[in-house]
Amino acid sequence: MTLWQLADPPEPPAVTTRSGYGEPFSGGPGEPAPTGGSPGSVGSTGAGGTDVTIETAVGTVEMPLEALSMGMLGWIGLAIVAYVTFSGILMAAYVGGIDRRLRGEPIAVGTCIATYAPRYILYNLVVAGAFLLVFPLFVLAPPLILLAIPVIVALSYVFYPVPFLFVAADASLLEAFRRSADLTTAGGQVLSFGLWHLVAAVAASLVLSLLVSAGGAGFLLALCVSAPLSLVLTAATVSFFREETEDEGTASAGGFGDDSAAEADDYGWVAD
């Protein structure tokens, strides 16, 4: 969890230009100024053009859909692979190191990367692949985004334990997805913890967004606050799912585990 996952970056200042009619035009970088043609003319994207909007940590990038050539798509693919690989290595070292410290063991960054990085890289590839599958539909039919919001929220809840189960339960990719669905659909403490985590993240997001928008000093303060806050939330989540999986394993193995300790009655039968 990073600062930009908890806070929204400030919007760039509006740019004032002159339109072809001599009147000032104020707008953000994503709002093109009117051209000097007739009132019925369109912008540089042409009639029927579709802009692709890409949200980044430092702003919004918009480009016409027609500008996405095969060469550019190849570079975007390489960038995605590099990002998911680097992110997977960082997540393995970060979450795995936190888990080892909670167990009273040394962090051992190399061991964490060797053990967990392949799972996190595969997980990131699955998430990126799912996004790439639905992205063309959202570009061609933007109203589908509104219909997809409930589905996205539901899937985000059902599978939010997956990256923590890699470490807390030493689960493989498929096993982590299966156990995540079992835990979250059962409700109970997992649902309560998820709601608590959501409320804490939303409250932190509001405060950090205000600090980031306050200027340089506010940005530095938000950066200093977000690091320990992210550490606390991640450690709490790892600890919670480690206890949940340990309790789950104890319950599944305890069906007839206590029969050896039961006492026999006078006739040699074991009492319940």
C-alpha positions in Angstrom: 0.0 0.0 0.0 1.5 3.3 -1.1 0.7 7.0 -0.6 -1.1 7.2 -4.0 -3.3 4.2 -3.0 -4.4 6.1 0.1 -4.5 9.7 -1.3 -5.5 11.3 -4.6 -2.8 13.4 -6.2 -3.6 17.1 -6.6 -5.0 18.3 -9.9 -2.7 20.3 -12.1 -3.5 24.0 -12.3 -5.9 25.1 -15.1 -4.3 26.5 -18.2 -5.8 29.6 -19.9 -5.5 30.0 -23.6 -7.2 32.0 -26.4 -9.8 30.5 -28.6 -10.2 31.3 -32.3 -12.9 33.8 -31.3 -10.6 35.9 -29.1 -12.2 34.8 -25.9 -10.2 33.3 -23.0 -10.7 29.6 -22.3 -9.9 28.0 -18.9 -9.6 24.3 -18.5 -7.4 21.5 -17.2 -4.9 19.6 -19.3 -7.6 17.1 -20.2 -10.0 19.7 -21.7 -8.9 20.8 -25.2 -9.4 24.5 -26.1 -11.9 25.3 -28.9 -10.4 25.5 -32.4 -10.6 28.4 -34.7 -13.1 26.7 -37.1 -16.8 27.0 -37.2 -18.9 26.4 -34.1 -19.8 23.0 -35.5 -16.2 21.7 -36.0 -14.7 19.1 -33.9 -11.3 18.8 -32.1 -8.1 17.1 -33.2 -9.5 13.7 -32.5 -12.1 14.1 -35.3 -15.7 13.0 -35.4 -16.3 9.8 -33.6 -12.8 9.7 -32.1 -12.4 7.9 -28.8 -9.9 9.0 -26.2 -8.2 6.5 -23.9 -7.7 7.8 -20.4 -4.9 6.3 -18.3 -4.7 7.2 -14.6 -1.2 7.4 -13.3 0.2 8.3 -9.9 1.1 11.8 -11.0 -1.8 12.7 -13.3 -4.1 11.6 -16.1 -2.9 10.8 -19.6 -5.3 11.0 -22.5 -4.6 9.8 -26.1 -6.8 9.0 -29.1 -7.6 5.4 -29.5 -6.3 5.6 -33.1 -2.8 6.5 -31.8 -2.4 3.1 -30.2 -0.3 1.4 -32.9 1.1 -2.2 -32.7 4.5 -0.9 -31.7 3.0 1.2 -28.9 1.0 -1.8 -27.7 4.1 -3.9 -27.6 5.9 -1.3 -25.5 2.9 -1.1 -23.2 3.0 -4.9 -22.9 6.6 -4.8 -21.9 6.0 -2.1 -19.4 3.2 -4.1 -17.8 5.4 -7.2 -17.6 8.2 -5.2 -16.0 5.9 -3.5 -13.6 4.2 -6.7 -12.4 7.6 -8.4 -12.0 9.1 -5.5 -10.0 6.0 -5.1 -8.0 5.8 -8.8 -7.2 9.4 -8.8 -5.9 8.7 -5.8 -3.7 5.5 -7.4 -2.4 7.3 -10.6 -1.6 10.0 -8.9 0.3 7.6 -6.5 2.1 4.8 -8.8 3.1 7.1 -11.8 3.6 9.4 -9.7 5.8 6.6 -8.5 7.9 5.3 -12.0 8.5 8.8 -13.3 9.5 9.1 -10.4 12.0 5.7 -11.2 13.4 6.9 -14.8 13.9 10.0 -13.5 15.7 12.3 -14.6 12.8 14.9 -12.4 10.9 13.5 -10.8 7.8 15.7 -12.6 5.3 14.8 -10.6 2.2 16.5 -13.1 -0.2 14.5 -16.0 1.2 11.2 -14.1 1.0 11.9 -13.1 -2.6 12.8 -16.7 -3.6 9.8 -18.2 -1.8 7.0 -15.7 -2.5 8.0 -13.6 -5.6 6.8 -16.1 -8.2 3.4 -16.3 -6.6 3.1 -12.5 -6.4 4.2 -12.1 -10.0 1.6 -14.6 -11.2 -1.0 -12.9 -9.1 -0.2 -9.5 -10.6 -0.3 -11.1 -14.1 -3.8 -12.5 -13.4 -5.0 -9.1 -12.2 -3.4 -7.3 -15.2 -4.8 -9.9 -17.6 -8.3 -9.5 -16.2 -8.1 -5.7 -16.6 -6.9 -6.1 -20.2 -9.8 -8.4 -21.0 -12.5 -5.9 -19.9 -10.6 -2.7 -20.9 -11.8 -2.8 -24.6 -15.4 -3.2 -23.5 -15.1 -0.2 -21.2 -13.5 1.9 -24.0 -16.1 0.9 -26.6 -19.1 1.1 -24.2 -18.3 3.4 -21.2 -21.8 3.0 -19.6 -20.7 -0.6 -18.8 -18.4 0.8 -16.2 -21.4 1.8 -14.0 -22.9 -1.7 -14.4 -19.5 -3.3 -13.6 -19.0 -1.4 -10.3 -21.0 -3.8 -8.1 -19.2 -6.8 -9.7 -15.8 -5.1 -9.1 -16.7 -4.4 -5.5 -17.9 -7.9 -4.9 -14.8 -9.5 -6.5 -12.5 -7.2 -4.6 -14.0 -8.3 -1.3 -14.0 -12.0 -2.2 -10.4 -12.1 -3.3 -8.8 -9.4 -1.1 -7.1 -12.0 1.2 -5.3 -13.7 -1.7 -1.9 -11.8 -1.6 -1.8 -12.2 2.2 -2.5 -16.0 2.1 0.7 -16.5 0.0 2.6 -15.6 3.2 0.2 -16.3 6.1 -0.8 -19.8 4.9 2.1 -20.5 2.4 -0.6 -21.1 -0.2 -0.1 -21.5 -3.9 -1.9 -19.3 -6.4 -4.9 -21.5 -7.0 -5.1 -22.5 -3.3 -5.0 -18.9 -2.2 -7.9 -18.0 -4.5 -9.9 -21.0 -3.3 -9.2 -20.4 0.4 -9.9 -16.7 0.0 -13.3 -17.4 -1.5 -14.1 -19.9 1.3 -13.1 -17.4 4.0 -14.8 -14.3 2.7 -18.1 -16.0 1.7 -18.4 -17.5 5.2 -18.7 -14.0 6.6 -18.0 -13.7 10.3 -14.7 -12.3 11.5 -13.3 -12.0 7.9 -16.2 -9.8 6.9 -15.9 -7.7 10.0 -12.1 -7.3 9.5 -12.7 -6.4 5.8 -15.1 -3.6 6.8 -12.8 -2.4 9.5 -9.9 -2.3 7.0 -12.1 -0.4 4.5 -13.2 2.2 7.0 -9.6 2.8 8.1 -8.4 3.1 4.5 -11.2 5.6 3.6 -10.6 7.7 6.7 -6.8 7.8 6.0 -7.5 8.6 2.3 -9.5 11.6 3.2 -6.9 13.0 5.6 -3.9 12.2 3.3 -5.7 13.7 0.3 -6.1 17.0 2.2 -2.5 17.0 3.2 -1.3 16.3 -0.3 -3.4 19.2 -1.6 -2.0 21.6 1.0 1.4 22.0 -0.8 5.0 20.9 -0.3 4.9 20.7 3.5 1.6 18.8 3.4 3.0 16.4 0.9 6.0 15.6 3.1 3.8 15.1 6.1 1.5 12.8 4.2 4.5 10.8 3.0 5.7 10.5 6.5 2.3 9.4 7.8 1.4 7.0 5.0 4.5 4.8 5.5 3.9 3.7 9.1 0.1 3.6 8.5 0.7 1.2 5.5 3.0 -0.9 7.7 0.4 -1.2 10.5 -2.4 -2.1 8.1 -0.4 -4.7 6.3 1.0 -6.2 9.6 -2.5 -6.4 11.0 -3.9 -8.1 7.9 -1.1 -10.6 7.8 -1.5 -11.4 11.5 -5.3 -11.7 11.1 -5.2 -14.2 8.2 -2.4 -16.2 9.8 -4.6 -16.7 12.9 -7.6 -17.5 10.7 -5.8 -20.1 8.7 -4.2 -21.6 11.8 -7.7 -21.9 13.5 -9.1 -23.3 10.2 -6.4 -26.0 10.2 -6.9 -26.8 13.9 -10.7 -27.2 13.4 -10.3 -29.4 10.3 -7.8 -31.7 12.1 -9.7 -31.9 15.4 -12.6 -34.2 14.4 -11.3 -37.4 16.0 -8.0 -36.1 17.4 -9.1 -36.2 21.0 -10.3 -39.8 21.1 -7.0 -41.0 22.4 -7.4 -38.9 25.4 -10.9 -40.0 26.2 -11.5 -42.3 29.2 -13.0 -45.7 28.8 -15.9 -46.7 31.1 -16.1 -50.0 33.1 -17.1 -52.0 30.1 -14.2 -50.8 27.9 -16.3 -48.4 25.8 -14.9 -44.9 25.2 -17.2 -42.2 26.6 -18.2 -39.3 24.3 
